[in-house]
Amino acid sequence: MSNLSKNDQKIFIFIIEYQQNHNFSPTLKEIKSHFGFKSITSIQRSITSLEEKNYIKRDKFQQRNIKLVNQRIKTINIPLVGIVACGTPILAEENIEGYISTDSNFIKGNSKDYFYLHAQGDSMNKDGIDSGDLVLVHSQNEANNGDKVVALLGDSATIKTFKKSSDYIALIPNSTNPSHHPIILKEDFLLQGVVIKVVKN
C-alpha cells in the first residue's frame, strides 16, 4: 500500500475490515459516518483513487458496489483465545476457540506471535473497545507507556492502558463508567501482549 495516501490507506483498511465483519461492503455514507467526515467528497476521491490503482472495483448495478481485488488481499489465520488460566500459556491448544482470517497487512514478523481475544466489559469503551469486540494482540512481555495491553491478573485477562514509573506499574481504564479505577500493581502480573487493532462486534 506504499502507493496510497494515508487517507486512502485508512479507507481501504476500513473496507477490508467491514467486509470481514459483515460479508458485504460498506456504503459511502457508512464510511463517512465511521470517520466523521463532513461530506462524501473526500471519500469519493479515495474510492476513485483505489479503483484506479486496482485495489478495488465497483459494480454500478449494486448499492454496496465496492469489491476488493483479490490479488491485493492476503490473509492469515490467527487463533481466537478463549478462557485464559493462570499458569497456562495463552496460546496453549486448550485455550484456542478457533481461527480468524486476518489481512496480512496487520501482521509484522511471525504470525504465530498474534492472537485474538474477546473484549469483555466497558472499562475501555472511550478508546473504542466495547464488550464483545475482538482485539488483535501481539504477544510480548514488554510495553511502552500508553500502549493498550492485555495483562493476566489471577485467572482472567484484562485490557487496559499501560503506565510504568520508577515506583509502580498501573493499568488504567478509559471508560464512561466511573466505577472503573486504575489498577496499581504491587504483585507480579503477566503481560500477555499489546493490542494492535479492534474488530467491532
C-alpha positions in Angstrom: 0.0 0.0 0.0 3.0 2.3 -0.3 1.5 4.0 -3.3 -1.6 5.1 -1.4 -2.1 8.3 0.6 -2.7 8.0 4.3 -6.4 8.8 3.8 -6.7 6.2 1.0 -5.0 3.6 3.2 -7.3 4.1 6.2 -10.4 3.9 4.0 -9.0 0.8 2.3 -8.3 -0.9 5.6 -11.8 0.0 6.8 -13.3 -1.5 3.7 -11.4 -4.7 4.3 -12.4 -4.9 8.0 -16.0 -4.1 7.2 -16.2 -6.9 4.6 -14.6 -9.3 7.0 -17.1 -8.5 9.7 -20.3 -8.2 7.5 -19.5 -10.2 4.3 -20.5 -7.2 2.2 -19.0 -3.8 1.5 -19.8 -0.5 3.3 -21.7 2.3 1.6 -20.1 5.7 1.1 -22.4 7.0 3.9 -21.2 4.3 6.3 -17.6 5.2 5.5 -18.5 8.9 6.1 -20.1 8.1 9.4 -17.3 5.9 10.6 -14.6 8.6 10.0 -16.8 11.5 10.9 -16.2 13.3 7.6 -18.4 16.3 6.9 -19.0 15.4 3.3 -18.7 12.4 1.0 -16.5 14.3 -1.5 -13.1 13.2 0.0 -14.4 9.6 0.3 -15.4 9.6 -3.4 -11.9 10.8 -4.3 -10.3 8.0 -2.3 -12.6 5.4 -3.7 -11.8 6.6 -7.2 -8.0 6.5 -6.4 -8.3 3.0 -5.0 -10.1 1.8 -8.1 -7.6 3.5 -10.5 -4.8 1.7 -8.6 -6.6 -1.6 -8.8 -7.2 -2.1 -5.1 -11.0 -2.2 -5.6 -13.6 -2.3 -8.3 -17.2 -1.1 -8.4 -20.3 -2.7 -9.8 -22.6 0.1 -11.0 -25.6 -2.2 -10.7 -25.3 -2.8 -6.9 -25.9 -0.5 -4.0 -23.0 -2.0 -2.0 -20.8 -1.9 -5.0 -17.3 -1.9 -3.7 -15.4 -5.2 -4.4 -11.9 -6.0 -3.3 -9.5 -7.0 -6.0 -8.4 -10.4 -4.7 -4.8 -10.4 -5.6 -4.3 -7.4 -3.3 -5.6 -9.3 -0.2 -3.5 -11.9 1.5 -5.0 -13.4 4.7 -3.5 -15.3 7.6 -5.4 -17.4 10.2 -4.9 -16.0 13.7 -6.1 -18.0 16.7 -9.0 -16.8 18.9 -8.2 -17.4 22.5 -11.0 -18.2 25.0 -10.7 -18.5 28.7 -7.1 -17.9 29.9 -6.0 -19.7 33.1 -3.1 -18.5 35.2 0.0 -20.6 34.6 -1.2 -21.8 31.2 0.4 -20.3 28.1 -2.1 -18.1 26.4 -1.7 -19.9 23.0 -1.9 -23.4 24.5 -4.1 -25.7 22.5 -6.8 -25.9 25.2 -7.3 -22.1 25.1 -7.9 -21.8 21.3 -11.6 -21.5 20.3 -11.0 -21.2 16.6 -9.2 -19.1 14.0 -10.0 -15.7 12.3 -8.9 -14.9 8.8 -6.9 -11.6 9.0 -5.5 -9.2 6.5 -1.7 -9.9 6.4 -1.1 -6.1 6.3 -1.7 -6.1 10.1 0.9 -8.8 10.7 4.5 -7.9 11.2 7.0 -10.6 11.6 5.9 -14.1 12.8 2.1 -14.6 12.6 2.5 -17.1 15.5 3.1 -14.1 17.8 -0.5 -12.9 17.3 -3.9 -13.9 18.8 -7.4 -12.5 19.2 -9.4 -12.1 22.4 -13.0 -11.2 23.1 -13.2 -7.9 25.0 -15.5 -8.0 28.0 -17.0 -5.1 29.9 -16.9 -1.4 29.4 -13.6 -0.3 31.0 -12.1 0.8 27.7 -15.1 2.0 25.8 -13.8 5.5 25.4 -10.9 4.0 23.5 -13.4 2.3 21.2 -13.1 -1.2 22.8 -16.6 -2.4 23.7 -17.8 -5.6 25.2 -18.0 -8.3 22.5 -15.4 -6.7 20.2 -12.4 -8.7 19.1 -8.9 -7.4 19.8 -5.9 -8.4 17.8 -2.9 -8.7 20.1 0.8 -9.1 19.5 2.2 -11.4 22.1 5.1 -9.7 24.0 6.1 -9.3 27.7 7.1 -5.6 27.5 5.1 -2.5 26.7 5.6 1.3 26.4 3.6 3.9 28.3 0.4 4.5 26.6 0.1 1.0 24.9 -3.2 -0.8 25.3 -2.1 -4.1 26.8 -3.6 -7.5 27.8 -2.5 -8.4 31.3 -3.2 -11.6 33.1 -4.4 -11.0 36.7 -5.2 -14.2 38.6 -7.3 -16.3 36.2 -8.6 -13.5 34.0 -7.2 -11.3 31.2 -7.8 -7.6 31.3 -7.3 -4.9 28.7 -6.0 -1.6 30.0 -3.6 1.3 29.1 -0.1 0.6 30.4 1.8 3.1 32.6 5.1 2.5 34.3 7.1 4.7 36.6 10.1 4.1 38.7 7.8 3.3 41.7 4.9 1.3 40.2 3.1 -0.1 37.2 -0.5 0.9 36.6 -3.2 -0.5 34.3 -5.5 2.4 33.5 -9.1 2.2 32.2 -10.6 4.8 29.9 -14.4 4.5 30.4 -17.6 6.3 30.6 -18.4 4.1 33.6 -17.0 5.9 36.8 -16.8 2.6 38.7 -13.6 1.7 36.9 -10.3 2.7 38.6 -6.6 2.3 37.8 -5.1 -1.0 38.9 -1.9 -0.4 40.8 0.3 -3.5 40.6 2.1 -4.3 43.7 2.3 -8.0 43.0 3.6 -9.9 40.0 1.5 -10.0 36.9 1.9 -11.4 33.4 1.8 -9.1 30.4 0.4 -11.1 27.6 0.7 -8.6 24.7 -0.1 -5.3 23.1 -3.4 -4.5 21.3 -2.8 -3.9 17.6 -6.4 -3.3 16.4 -10.0 -3.7 17.4 -12.6 -5.5 15.3 -16.0 -4.2 16.2 -18.8 -6.7 17.1 
